[in-house]
């Protein structure tokens, strides 16, 4: 009977871990949809699984969510390629590169 109890506990723990991973994956997909292009939401491989942000092309990672400087918005061209560009209405400026200021 003790073996059955131990086996049942292991199954419950495994199920709990699977649910946690599934929740993290759903949360990751939700949060990635509003990230700046090139950035991904990633989790540390530790028991606490802390979230951080990573941009492979910039070879940069950070704990805080990357944001555009004030006044800038992200847009896509209305062409089949749907290129991403950035617009600042206050400056009347459009550019292809991610704005830094």
Biopython code that builds the backbone (N, CA, C, O; Angstrom):
import numpy as np
from Bio.PDB.StructureBuilder import StructureBuilder

atoms = [
    (1, "UNK", "N", (0.833, -1.200, 0.000)),
    (1, "UNK", "CA", (0.000, 0.000, 0.000)),
    (1, "UNK", "C", (0.875, 1.261, 0.000)),
    (1, "UNK", "O", (0.517, 2.277, -0.596)),
    (2, "UNK", "N", (2.010, 1.181, 0.667)),
    (2, "UNK", "CA", (2.905, 2.333, 0.712)),
    (2, "UNK", "C", (3.467, 2.630, -0.678)),
    (2, "UNK", "O", (3.663, 3.790, -1.042)),
    (3, "UNK", "N", (3.728, 1.549, -1.469)),
    (3, "UNK", "CA", (4.219, 1.746, -2.827)),
    (3, "UNK", "C", (3.170, 2.460, -3.672)),
    (3, "UNK", "O", (3.505, 3.355, -4.448)),
    (4, "UNK", "N", (1.900, 2.071, -3.528)),
    (4, "UNK", "CA", (0.833, 2.710, -4.288)),
    (4, "UNK", "C", (0.726, 4.181, -3.928)),
    (4, "UNK", "O", (0.533, 5.025, -4.802)),
    (5, "UNK", "N", (0.850, 4.489, -2.647)),
    (5, "UNK", "CA", (0.774, 5.871, -2.185)),
    (5, "UNK", "C", (1.924, 6.687, -2.758)),
    (5, "UNK", "O", (1.729, 7.820, -3.196)),
    (6, "UNK", "N", (3.116, 6.113, -2.753)),
    (6, "UNK", "CA", (4.296, 6.799, -3.293)),
    (6, "UNK", "C", (4.144, 7.030, -4.793)),
    (6, "UNK", "O", (4.467, 8.105, -5.298)),
    (7, "UNK", "N", (3.656, 6.025, -5.495)),
    (7, "UNK", "CA", (3.446, 6.133, -6.934)),
    (7, "UNK", "C", (2.392, 7.195, -7.244)),
    (7, "UNK", "O", (2.545, 7.978, -8.181)),
    (8, "UNK", "N", (1.331, 7.213, -6.453)),
    (8, "UNK", "CA", (0.270, 8.198, -6.633)),
    (8, "UNK", "C", (0.787, 9.610, -6.389)),
    (8, "UNK", "O", (0.433, 10.538, -7.118)),
    (9, "UNK", "N", (1.621, 9.776, -5.369)),
    (9, "UNK", "CA", (2.202, 11.086, -5.068)),
    (9, "UNK", "C", (3.097, 11.550, -6.208)),
    (9, "UNK", "O", (3.066, 12.724, -6.577)),
    (10, "UNK", "N", (3.893, 10.648, -6.769)),
    (10, "UNK", "CA", (4.773, 10.996, -7.889)),
    (10, "UNK", "C", (3.946, 11.417, -9.098)),
    (10, "UNK", "O", (4.286, 12.378, -9.787)),
    (11, "UNK", "N", (2.856, 10.690, -9.351)),
    (11, "UNK", "CA", (1.993, 11.041, -10.477)),
    (11, "UNK", "C", (1.371, 12.420, -10.276)),
    (11, "UNK", "O", (1.277, 13.207, -11.218)),
    (12, "UNK", "N", (0.947, 12.709, -9.045)),
    (12, "UNK", "CA", (0.362, 14.022, -8.757)),
    (12, "UNK", "C", (1.394, 15.123, -8.952)),
    (12, "UNK", "O", (1.078, 16.178, -9.503)),
    (13, "UNK", "N", (2.639, 14.884, -8.500)),
    (13, "UNK", "CA", (3.699, 15.880, -8.670)),
    (13, "UNK", "C", (3.993, 16.097, -10.140)),
    (13, "UNK", "O", (4.157, 17.234, -10.583)),
    (14, "UNK", "N", (4.060, 15.003, -10.906)),
    (14, "UNK", "CA", (4.336, 15.114, -12.339)),
    (14, "UNK", "C", (3.217, 15.886, -13.024)),
    (14, "UNK", "O", (3.476, 16.746, -13.866)),
    (15, "UNK", "N", (1.968, 15.580, -12.662)),
    (15, "UNK", "CA", (0.819, 16.284, -13.236)),
    (15, "UNK", "C", (0.885, 17.776, -12.889)),
    (15, "UNK", "O", (0.608, 18.628, -13.733)),
    (16, "UNK", "N", (1.251, 18.079, -11.650)),
    (16, "UNK", "CA", (1.383, 19.478, -11.225)),
    (16, "UNK", "C", (2.461, 20.198, -12.014)),
    (16, "UNK", "O", (2.277, 21.350, -12.407)),
    (17, "UNK", "N", (3.598, 19.526, -12.252)),
    (17, "UNK", "CA", (4.681, 20.114, -13.045)),
    (17, "UNK", "C", (4.241, 20.343, -14.479)),
    (17, "UNK", "O", (4.568, 21.370, -15.074)),
    (18, "UNK", "N", (3.495, 19.383, -15.045)),
    (18, "UNK", "CA", (3.011, 19.536, -16.420)),
    (18, "UNK", "C", (2.046, 20.714, -16.521)),
    (18, "UNK", "O", (2.095, 21.475, -17.487)),
    (19, "UNK", "N", (1.171, 20.867, -15.530)),
    (19, "UNK", "CA", (0.236, 21.991, -15.537)),
    (19, "UNK", "C", (0.984, 23.319, -15.427)),
    (19, "UNK", "O", (0.625, 24.291, -16.092)),
    (20, "UNK", "N", (2.022, 23.363, -14.591)),
    (20, "UNK", "CA", (2.815, 24.579, -14.423)),
    (20, "UNK", "C", (3.497, 24.943, -15.739)),
    (20, "UNK", "O", (3.506, 26.110, -16.131)),
    (21, "UNK", "N", (4.070, 23.945, -16.424)),
    (21, "UNK", "CA", (4.733, 24.203, -17.700)),
    (21, "UNK", "C", (3.735, 24.670, -18.746)),
    (21, "UNK", "O", (4.029, 25.571, -19.532)),
    (22, "UNK", "N", (2.543, 24.054, -18.757)),
    (22, "UNK", "CA", (1.511, 24.446, -19.707)),
    (22, "UNK", "C", (1.078, 25.890, -19.450)),
    (22, "UNK", "O", (0.901, 26.660, -20.394)),
    (23, "UNK", "N", (0.908, 26.258, -18.189)),
    (23, "UNK", "CA", (0.526, 27.625, -17.830)),
    (23, "UNK", "C", (1.616, 28.609, -18.261)),
    (23, "UNK", "O", (1.315, 29.668, -18.811)),
    (24, "UNK", "N", (2.888, 28.258, -18.010)),
    (24, "UNK", "CA", (3.990, 29.132, -18.414)),
    (24, "UNK", "C", (3.994, 29.317, -19.922)),
    (24, "UNK", "O", (4.224, 30.422, -20.413)),
    (25, "UNK", "N", (3.738, 28.230, -20.668)),
    (25, "UNK", "CA", (3.743, 28.314, -22.123)),
    (25, "UNK", "C", (2.617, 29.216, -22.617)),
    (25, "UNK", "O", (2.830, 30.027, -23.519)),
    (26, "UNK", "N", (1.412, 29.087, -22.037)),
    (26, "UNK", "CA", (0.294, 29.945, -22.414)),
    (26, "UNK", "C", (0.601, 31.400, -22.078)),
    (26, "UNK", "O", (0.342, 32.298, -22.879)),
    (27, "UNK", "N", (1.155, 31.627, -20.884)),
    (27, "UNK", "CA", (1.523, 32.976, -20.450)),
    (27, "UNK", "C", (2.582, 33.544, -21.383)),
    (27, "UNK", "O", (2.528, 34.721, -21.738)),
    (28, "UNK", "N", (3.545, 32.719, -21.782)),
    (28, "UNK", "CA", (4.613, 33.159, -22.669)),
    (28, "UNK", "C", (4.036, 33.574, -24.017)),
    (28, "UNK", "O", (4.413, 34.619, -24.547)),
    (29, "UNK", "N", (3.126, 32.776, -24.586)),
    (29, "UNK", "CA", (2.532, 33.121, -25.878)),
    (29, "UNK", "C", (1.758, 34.425, -25.790)),
    (29, "UNK", "O", (1.824, 35.245, -26.706)),
    (30, "UNK", "N", (1.026, 34.629, -24.704)),
    (30, "UNK", "CA", (0.267, 35.862, -24.507)),
    (30, "UNK", "C", (1.203, 37.058, -24.459)),
    (30, "UNK", "O", (0.957, 38.071, -25.114)),
    (31, "UNK", "N", (2.272, 36.944, -23.688)),
    (31, "UNK", "CA", (3.167, 38.077, -23.511)),
    (31, "UNK", "C", (4.046, 38.318, -24.729)),
    (31, "UNK", "O", (4.416, 39.463, -24.985)),
    (32, "UNK", "N", (4.392, 37.296, -25.480)),
    (32, "UNK", "CA", (5.238, 37.480, -26.660)),
    (32, "UNK", "C", (4.503, 38.229, -27.753)),
    (32, "UNK", "O", (5.131, 38.905, -28.567)),
    (33, "UNK", "N", (3.181, 38.122, -27.785)),
    (33, "UNK", "CA", (2.425, 38.766, -28.850)),
    (33, "UNK", "C", (2.540, 40.291, -28.789)),
    (33, "UNK", "O", (2.358, 40.954, -29.811)),
    (34, "UNK", "N", (2.835, 40.858, -27.630)),
    (34, "UNK", "CA", (2.957, 42.314, -27.542)),
    (34, "UNK", "C", (4.395, 42.771, -27.282)),
    (34, "UNK", "O", (4.622, 43.880, -26.799)),
    (35, "UNK", "N", (5.360, 41.912, -27.605)),
    (35, "UNK", "CA", (6.770, 42.299, -27.459)),
    (35, "UNK", "C", (7.266, 42.999, -28.719)),
    (35, "UNK", "O", (6.709, 42.831, -29.803)),
    (36, "UNK", "N", (8.307, 43.775, -28.554)),
    (36, "UNK", "CA", (8.942, 44.396, -29.709)),
    (36, "UNK", "C", (9.519, 43.298, -30.597)),
    (36, "UNK", "O", (9.908, 42.242, -30.098)),
    (37, "UNK", "N", (9.579, 43.535, -31.909)),
    (37, "UNK", "CA", (10.124, 42.529, -32.819)),
    (37, "UNK", "C", (11.539, 42.099, -32.402)),
    (37, "UNK", "O", (12.371, 42.920, -32.017)),
    (38, "UNK", "N", (11.777, 40.798, -32.492)),
    (38, "UNK", "CA", (13.094, 40.255, -32.158)),
    (38, "UNK", "C", (13.235, 39.802, -30.719)),
    (38, "UNK", "O", (14.176, 39.076, -30.399)),
    (39, "UNK", "N", (12.333, 40.206, -29.845)),
    (39, "UNK", "CA", (12.411, 39.848, -28.429)),
    (39, "UNK", "C", (11.559, 38.623, -28.144)),
    (39, "UNK", "O", (10.490, 38.447, -28.728)),
    (40, "UNK", "N", (12.042, 37.774, -27.239)),
    (40, "UNK", "CA", (11.308, 36.589, -26.796)),
    (40, "UNK", "C", (11.250, 36.572, -25.281)),
    (40, "UNK", "O", (12.178, 37.013, -24.603)),
    (41, "UNK", "N", (10.158, 36.062, -24.767)),
    (41, "UNK", "CA", (10.024, 35.834, -23.334)),
    (41, "UNK", "C", (10.579, 34.447, -23.053)),
    (41, "UNK", "O", (10.155, 33.470, -23.670)),
    (42, "UNK", "N", (11.530, 34.356, -22.119)),
    (42, "UNK", "CA", (12.197, 33.096, -21.802)),
    (42, "UNK", "C", (12.153, 32.910, -20.289)),
    (42, "UNK", "O", (12.073, 33.883, -19.539)),
    (43, "UNK", "N", (12.204, 31.663, -19.848)),
    (43, "UNK", "CA", (12.205, 31.370, -18.411)),
    (43, "UNK", "C", (13.512, 30.713, -18.014)),
    (43, "UNK", "O", (14.050, 29.886, -18.750)),
    (44, "UNK", "N", (14.019, 31.084, -16.850)),
    (44, "UNK", "CA", (15.230, 30.442, -16.335)),
    (44, "UNK", "C", (14.922, 28.979, -16.050)),
    (44, "UNK", "O", (13.775, 28.613, -15.795)),
    (45, "UNK", "N", (15.951, 28.155, -16.096)),
    (45, "UNK", "CA", (15.767, 26.720, -15.851)),
    (45, "UNK", "C", (16.054, 26.396, -14.398)),
    (45, "UNK", "O", (16.855, 25.518, -14.081)),
    (46, "UNK", "N", (15.389, 27.117, -13.536)),
    (46, "UNK", "CA", (15.522, 26.920, -12.095)),
    (46, "UNK", "C", (14.141, 26.582, -11.545)),
    (46, "UNK", "O", (13.144, 26.794, -12.235)),
    (47, "UNK", "N", (14.057, 26.071, -10.339)),
    (47, "UNK", "CA", (12.740, 25.743, -9.785)),
    (47, "UNK", "C", (11.760, 26.918, -9.766)),
    (47, "UNK", "O", (10.553, 26.723, -9.909)),
    (48, "UNK", "N", (12.278, 28.137, -9.589)),
    (48, "UNK", "CA", (11.393, 29.314, -9.573)),
    (48, "UNK", "C", (10.994, 29.773, -10.966)),
    (48, "UNK", "O", (10.003, 30.487, -11.118)),
    (49, "UNK", "N", (11.745, 29.379, -11.981)),
    (49, "UNK", "CA", (11.460, 29.722, -13.373)),
    (49, "UNK", "C", (11.145, 31.202, -13.562)),
    (49, "UNK", "O", (10.021, 31.567, -13.906)),
    (50, "UNK", "N", (12.144, 32.048, -13.335)),
    (50, "UNK", "CA", (11.961, 33.502, -13.514)),
    (50, "UNK", "C", (11.922, 33.870, -14.997)),
    (50, "UNK", "O", (12.670, 33.319, -15.805)),
    (51, "UNK", "N", (11.048, 34.798, -15.339)),
    (51, "UNK", "CA", (10.925, 35.257, -16.719)),
    (51, "UNK", "C", (11.967, 36.335, -17.010)),
    (51, "UNK", "O", (12.244, 37.196, -16.176)),
    (52, "UNK", "N", (12.542, 36.265, -18.228)),
    (52, "UNK", "CA", (13.400, 37.340, -18.706)),
    (52, "UNK", "C", (13.201, 37.477, -20.204)),
    (52, "UNK", "O", (12.539, 36.642, -20.821)),
    (53, "UNK", "N", (13.757, 38.502, -20.786)),
    (53, "UNK", "CA", (13.555, 38.799, -22.201)),
    (53, "UNK", "C", (14.890, 38.672, -22.926)),
    (53, "UNK", "O", (15.933, 39.077, -22.413)),
    (54, "UNK", "N", (14.837, 38.097, -24.140)),
    (54, "UNK", "CA", (16.061, 37.844, -24.897)),
    (54, "UNK", "C", (15.870, 38.236, -26.352)),
    (54, "UNK", "O", (14.839, 37.947, -26.960)),
    (55, "UNK", "N", (16.888, 38.904, -26.905)),
    (55, "UNK", "CA", (16.898, 39.272, -28.310)),
    (55, "UNK", "C", (18.163, 38.667, -28.925)),
    (55, "UNK", "O", (19.272, 39.126, -28.652)),
    (56, "UNK", "N", (17.988, 37.642, -29.750)),
    (56, "UNK", "CA", (19.125, 36.914, -30.330)),
    (56, "UNK", "C", (19.941, 37.796, -31.282)),
    (56, "UNK", "O", (21.170, 37.729, -31.279)),
    (57, "UNK", "N", (19.272, 38.619, -32.095)),
    (57, "UNK", "CA", (20.022, 39.440, -33.052)),
    (57, "UNK", "C", (20.864, 40.502, -32.352)),
    (57, "UNK", "O", (21.927, 40.877, -32.846)),
    (58, "UNK", "N", (20.396, 40.987, -31.208)),
    (58, "UNK", "CA", (21.162, 41.971, -30.434)),
    (58, "UNK", "C", (22.101, 41.301, -29.433)),
    (58, "UNK", "O", (22.963, 41.958, -28.849)),
    (59, "UNK", "N", (21.931, 39.981, -29.233)),
    (59, "UNK", "CA", (22.684, 39.223, -28.221)),
    (59, "UNK", "C", (22.555, 39.898, -26.857)),
    (59, "UNK", "O", (23.536, 40.138, -26.153)),
    (60, "UNK", "N", (21.291, 40.193, -26.516)),
    (60, "UNK", "CA", (21.015, 40.929, -25.287)),
    (60, "UNK", "C", (19.890, 40.246, -24.519)),
    (60, "UNK", "O", (18.920, 39.769, -25.108)),
    (61, "UNK", "N", (20.036, 40.206, -23.194)),
    (61, "UNK", "CA", (18.954, 39.718, -22.338)),
    (61, "UNK", "C", (18.749, 40.726, -21.213)),
    (61, "UNK", "O", (19.670, 41.443, -20.822)),
    (62, "UNK", "N", (17.529, 40.764, -20.707)),
    (62, "UNK", "CA", (17.219, 41.691, -19.620)),
    (62, "UNK", "C", (16.005, 41.190, -18.851)),
    (62, "UNK", "O", (15.178, 40.444, -19.377)),
    (63, "UNK", "N", (15.915, 41.614, -17.599)),
    (63, "UNK", "CA", (14.807, 41.204, -16.731)),
    (63, "UNK", "C", (13.539, 41.990, -17.033)),
    (63, "UNK", "O", (12.437, 41.462, -16.888)),
    (64, "UNK", "N", (13.680, 43.242, -17.450)),
    (64, "UNK", "CA", (12.507, 44.093, -17.680)),
    (64, "UNK", "C", (12.042, 43.975, -19.131)),
    (64, "UNK", "O", (12.840, 43.753, -20.042)),
    (65, "UNK", "N", (10.749, 44.128, -19.320)),
    (65, "UNK", "CA", (10.167, 44.030, -20.654)),
    (65, "UNK", "C", (10.681, 45.185, -21.526)),
    (65, "UNK", "O", (10.625, 46.347, -21.122)),
    (66, "UNK", "N", (11.180, 44.856, -22.718)),
    (66, "UNK", "CA", (11.673, 45.932, -23.597)),
    (66, "UNK", "C", (10.509, 46.791, -24.105)),
    (66, "UNK", "O", (9.464, 46.274, -24.500)),
    (67, "UNK", "N", (10.708, 48.080, -24.085)),
    (67, "UNK", "CA", (9.673, 49.001, -24.551)),
    (67, "UNK", "C", (10.284, 50.028, -25.489)),
    (67, "UNK", "O", (11.497, 50.239, -25.504)),
    (68, "UNK", "N", (9.430, 50.653, -26.259)),
    (68, "UNK", "CA", (9.869, 51.728, -27.147)),
    (68, "UNK", "C", (9.977, 53.019, -26.352)),
    (68, "UNK", "O", (9.278, 53.206, -25.356)),
    (69, "UNK", "N", (10.853, 53.903, -26.796)),
    (69, "UNK", "CA", (10.896, 55.219, -26.152)),
    (69, "UNK", "C", (9.542, 55.922, -26.309)),
    (69, "UNK", "O", (8.773, 55.598, -27.214)),
    (70, "UNK", "N", (9.261, 56.865, -25.442)),
    (70, "UNK", "CA", (7.993, 57.591, -25.446)),
    (70, "UNK", "C", (7.714, 58.199, -26.815)),
    (70, "UNK", "O", (8.590, 58.800, -27.437)),
    (71, "UNK", "N", (6.481, 58.032, -27.267)),
    (71, "UNK", "CA", (6.045, 58.634, -28.528)),
    (71, "UNK", "C", (6.142, 57.712, -29.730)),
    (71, "UNK", "O", (5.547, 58.000, -30.768)),
    (72, "UNK", "N", (6.873, 56.615, -29.620)),
    (72, "UNK", "CA", (7.066, 55.704, -30.747)),
    (72, "UNK", "C", (6.029, 54.583, -30.730)),
    (72, "UNK", "O", (5.642, 54.088, -29.672)),
    (73, "UNK", "N", (5.584, 54.192, -31.940)),
    (73, "UNK", "CA", (4.663, 53.075, -32.089)),
    (73, "UNK", "C", (5.179, 52.141, -33.189)),
    (73, "UNK", "O", (5.909, 52.569, -34.083)),
    (74, "UNK", "N", (4.798, 50.874, -33.114)),
    (74, "UNK", "CA", (5.210, 49.866, -34.095)),
    (74, "UNK", "C", (4.086, 49.680, -35.101)),
    (74, "UNK", "O", (2.911, 49.650, -34.734)),
    (75, "UNK", "N", (4.454, 49.557, -36.378)),
    (75, "UNK", "CA", (3.468, 49.349, -37.446)),
    (75, "UNK", "C", (4.022, 48.337, -38.436)),
    (75, "UNK", "O", (5.219, 48.048, -38.447)),
    (76, "UNK", "N", (3.120, 47.796, -39.280)),
    (76, "UNK", "CA", (3.522, 46.901, -40.366)),
    (76, "UNK", "C", (3.074, 47.518, -41.681)),
    (76, "UNK", "O", (2.001, 48.115, -41.767)),
    (77, "UNK", "N", (3.910, 47.367, -42.705)),
    (77, "UNK", "CA", (3.516, 47.863, -44.024)),
    (77, "UNK", "C", (2.341, 47.041, -44.534)),
    (77, "UNK", "O", (2.139, 45.903, -44.111)),
    (78, "UNK", "N", (1.578, 47.617, -45.435)),
    (78, "UNK", "CA", (0.406, 46.921, -45.984)),
    (78, "UNK", "C", (0.778, 46.217, -47.282)),
    (78, "UNK", "O", (0.024, 46.233, -48.255)),
    (79, "UNK", "N", (1.936, 45.612, -47.276)),
    (79, "UNK", "CA", (2.415, 44.847, -48.423)),
    (79, "UNK", "C", (2.444, 43.370, -48.029)),
    (79, "UNK", "O", (2.351, 43.050, -46.844)),
    (80, "UNK", "N", (2.569, 42.473, -48.996)),
    (80, "UNK", "CA", (2.619, 41.048, -48.645)),
    (80, "UNK", "C", (3.743, 40.706, -47.643)),
    (80, "UNK", "O", (3.601, 39.785, -46.838)),
    (81, "UNK", "N", (4.840, 41.445, -47.700)),
    (81, "UNK", "CA", (5.964, 41.190, -46.785)),
    (81, "UNK", "C", (5.695, 41.665, -45.364)),
    (81, "UNK", "O", (6.286, 41.148, -44.416)),
    (82, "UNK", "N", (4.818, 42.632, -45.212)),
    (82, "UNK", "CA", (4.476, 43.205, -43.909)),
    (82, "UNK", "C", (5.725, 43.576, -43.095)),
    (82, "UNK", "O", (5.929, 43.082, -41.986)),
    (83, "UNK", "N", (6.535, 44.437, -43.658)),
    (83, "UNK", "CA", (7.744, 44.898, -42.948)),
    (83, "UNK", "C", (7.354, 45.749, -41.752)),
    (83, "UNK", "O", (6.368, 46.484, -41.787)),
    (84, "UNK", "N", (8.131, 45.637, -40.712)),
    (84, "UNK", "CA", (7.881, 46.406, -39.494)),
    (84, "UNK", "C", (8.592, 47.750, -39.592)),
    (84, "UNK", "O", (9.746, 47.825, -40.014)),
    (85, "UNK", "N", (7.886, 48.815, -39.196)),
    (85, "UNK", "CA", (8.511, 50.135, -39.120)),
    (85, "UNK", "C", (8.019, 50.843, -37.867)),
    (85, "UNK", "O", (7.067, 50.404, -37.221)),
    (86, "UNK", "N", (8.676, 51.935, -37.537)),
    (86, "UNK", "CA", (8.389, 52.673, -36.304)),
    (86, "UNK", "C", (8.021, 54.100, -36.669)),
    (86, "UNK", "O", (8.589, 54.693, -37.587)),
    (87, "UNK", "N", (7.047, 54.646, -35.922)),
    (87, "UNK", "CA", (6.547, 55.989, -36.213)),
    (87, "UNK", "C", (6.424, 56.784, -34.926)),
    (87, "UNK", "O", (5.963, 56.283, -33.901)),
    (88, "UNK", "N", (6.854, 58.048, -35.008)),
    (88, "UNK", "CA", (6.700, 58.970, -33.895)),
    (88, "UNK", "C", (5.939, 60.179, -34.414)),
    (88, "UNK", "O", (6.480, 60.993, -35.163)),
    (89, "UNK", "N", (4.679, 60.289, -34.008)),
    (89, "UNK", "CA", (3.828, 61.363, -34.507)),
    (89, "UNK", "C", (4.338, 62.734, -34.065)),
    (89, "UNK", "O", (4.327, 63.681, -34.851)),
    (90, "UNK", "N", (4.782, 62.844, -32.819)),
    (90, "UNK", "CA", (5.270, 64.125, -32.302)),
    (90, "UNK", "C", (6.478, 64.645, -33.064)),
    (90, "UNK", "O", (6.644, 65.853, -33.234)),
    (91, "UNK", "N", (7.325, 63.722, -33.522)),
    (91, "UNK", "CA", (8.513, 64.112, -34.293)),
    (91, "UNK", "C", (8.261, 64.065, -35.792)),
    (91, "UNK", "O", (9.121, 64.466, -36.576)),
    (92, "UNK", "N", (7.094, 63.581, -36.198)),
    (92, "UNK", "CA", (6.761, 63.371, -37.611)),
    (92, "UNK", "C", (7.870, 62.565, -38.285)),
    (92, "UNK", "O", (8.355, 62.926, -39.358)),
    (93, "UNK", "N", (8.258, 61.472, -37.641)),
    (93, "UNK", "CA", (9.389, 60.675, -38.119)),
    (93, "UNK", "C", (8.997, 59.211, -38.250)),
    (93, "UNK", "O", (8.316, 58.661, -37.384)),
    (94, "UNK", "N", (9.427, 58.591, -39.330)),
    (94, "UNK", "CA", (9.236, 57.164, -39.573)),
    (94, "UNK", "C", (10.600, 56.562, -39.827)),
    (94, "UNK", "O", (11.446, 57.179, -40.476)),
    (95, "UNK", "N", (10.825, 55.337, -39.309)),
    (95, "UNK", "CA", (12.109, 54.673, -39.548)),
    (95, "UNK", "C", (11.951, 53.159, -39.473)),
    (95, "UNK", "O", (11.011, 52.653, -38.859)),
    (96, "UNK", "N", (12.879, 52.440, -40.105)),
    (96, "UNK", "CA", (12.879, 50.975, -40.105)),
    (96, "UNK", "C", (13.530, 50.410, -38.852)),
    (96, "UNK", "O", (13.126, 49.355, -38.364)),
    (97, "UNK", "N", (14.535, 51.105, -38.329)),
    (97, "UNK", "CA", (15.287, 50.610, -37.168)),
    (97, "UNK", "C", (14.514, 50.869, -35.873)),
    (97, "UNK", "O", (13.752, 51.830, -35.763)),
    (98, "UNK", "N", (14.732, 49.991, -34.905)),
    (98, "UNK", "CA", (14.103, 50.176, -33.587)),
    (98, "UNK", "C", (14.656, 51.450, -32.983)),
    (98, "UNK", "O", (15.873, 51.588, -32.855)),
    (99, "UNK", "N", (13.787, 52.395, -32.602)),
    (99, "UNK", "CA", (14.272, 53.647, -32.010)),
    (99, "UNK", "C", (14.882, 53.413, -30.629)),
    (99, "UNK", "O", (14.417, 52.579, -29.853)),
    (100, "UNK", "N", (15.933, 54.173, -30.353)),
    (100, "UNK", "CA", (16.599, 54.054, -29.040)),
    (100, "UNK", "C", (16.362, 55.272, -28.179)),
    (100, "UNK", "O", (16.602, 55.216, -26.973)),
    (101, "UNK", "N", (15.899, 56.375, -28.750)),
    (101, "UNK", "CA", (15.623, 57.592, -27.970)),
    (101, "UNK", "C", (14.261, 58.151, -28.333)),
    (101, "UNK", "O", (13.847, 59.172, -27.784)),
]
sb = StructureBuilder()
sb.init_structure("model")
sb.init_model(0)
sb.init_chain("A")
sb.init_seg("    ")
for serial, (resi, resn, name, xyz) in enumerate(atoms, 1):
    if name == "N":
        sb.init_residue(resn, " ", resi, " ")
    sb.init_atom(name, np.array(xyz, "f"), 0.0, 1.0, " ", f" {name:<3s}", serial, name[0])
structure = sb.get_structure()
